[in-house]
Amino acid sequence: MRDVAEDYVEAVLDLVAQIPPGRASTYGVIAEAARERTGKGSARTVGRVMALYGSDVPWWRVVTASGAAAERVAGRALEALRAEGVPLTAHNPPRVDLREAGWEPGEEAEPAQM
């Protein structure tokens, strides 16, 4: 994969930084919002941005469309999500219940009701 454009990296990191505690978003939702700002990108590119540059934002709040944490960081992500009280499913391993905790840019920052 070629290098990711700086404006796209900035857009993704800004969006992820906006995800409030107790909520989560998906790579696809972040990609769509970043594409509105920059005209480029995909869920896969968001994953690359998070892997390379995401350590200073709440990376654990970005999950797959099924609510699963990225496999290579799943243990740490689930620990952080649990600590924030993010609703999880009974799957093994657990996934974020996106119906309860899903966040999209522009939404109110209130955490999901538990």
Helices and strands as residue ranges (DSSP letters): H 6-18, E 25-26, H 27-38, H 43-53, G 54-56, G 59-61, E 62-63, G 71-73, H 74-83, H 98-101
